[in-house]
Amino acid sequence: MHQSWHLFVKKPVQTDLYRKTGLAKTLTAFSLTTMGIGAIVGSGIFITPGLIAAKYAGPGVMFSFMIAVVVCALAALCYSEFSSTIPLAGSAYTYVYAVFGEFAAWLLGWALISEYLFAVSSVAVSWSSYFQNLLRGFGVTLPSFWRAAAGTAGVRGGGVDIIALGITLIVAGLLSQGIRESAKVNNVMVVVKILVILLFIGIAIFYVRPANYHPLLPFGVNGVFKGAAVAFYAYIGFDAVSTASEEVKNPKRNMPIGIIASLLVAAVLYIGLAAVLVGVVPYSRLNVADPVALALNLIHQDWAAGVVSFGAIVGMTTVLIVMSYGGTRLLFAISRDGLLPRPLMRLNTKTQVPVANTWIFGGIASVFAAVIPIDKIAELVNIGTLSAFAMVSLGIVFLRRDARFKNLDTAFKVPGYPWLPIISFLACLYLMSQLQRFTWEAFGIWVVIGLLVYGGYGYRHSRVRSELVNR
């Protein structure tokens, strides 16, 4: 067999090698749903509605969120079919490995590693900013060197964001104790976060002025679609849920429920908050870092603004937990296949958690959070996610056509096949085309590094290829 063909060797998902992993099955549909809400409804809900309204869609911001959730739901349907057919850790990486082969899976897995690392880092920096604002309310101010990374916009004398570094390591420590314990903490925080959002809507809705909705589309229909491209990123956390497949009770039933339910709940919260926000505050005034708190201050509900700030911190904590979890399980899946060093897949005998993997991921993310300005980190989060969504959507077409998967028990199938997966694929490509040149250049550098890692280590240590050659 020609060696180049080995680049496209496909993972045999039905073997015992990939079924007996040692990961403990403790998660339910409810746990998955709260995990998804925890990842999706984070710092974005307290920032992006105001940004989109002020710069793109005006009072029509709720339409931007509606369009974005439709596009995201298409990808979610494709994820649901994959996760119920191939309930293995690794999410899109594993799905692509089974359908398109090793080389495509490595490129996608490497892109997703960057997504998770930079997502955790960027949220940690936002968490630090909100937490420092809370401290200032009590008269506590950190020395300028420890407040933010050097070069952070609006910050003089920055050096290291010590709070961002610390919270990232605390989350790593929590995850190292076991997913059941982490899920319990996440469930409590998600409930608190939802209550805080409902508190804002319940108070602010009585101060809505119909005049603020006119003109409804000051930037035209095109502005609504540009806003949707930004709003799309507020929903992307649901893909972290699919990394949990091997730790879920009855994954063929519970995975689709967790993915779709979390997306729907998040959509209702985003659309509801955005609709009330632009009704209370003229859209032109919402280009601020804390639009929700601004709205409450304008209607003289300062006590509620403080509660919402606390809720923002809680909300971002859940994002840190879920995205860190997703990153560590992705590393587990890749190292289990031999494409990264084996220590990354070793489980603690007591907690059944890849502890070394968790601390390595948390350590790297904490360094990024401490020394890279947030505007630079945020630019690098999105492209890996969109590439994953595109590949998973296209993968459904090949999954249905592949004879190896004909006899697998699939609990969920994407409706409207093959058109919905194809539409989802094209929609993701369109949004990728809207990303800035800097993002593509940085992504290109990351891919080159990934190719070097694969050529230097992964290709020679692949377990799937080794089994194929030794047959």
Beta strands, then each sheet from edge to edge (+ up, - down):
end
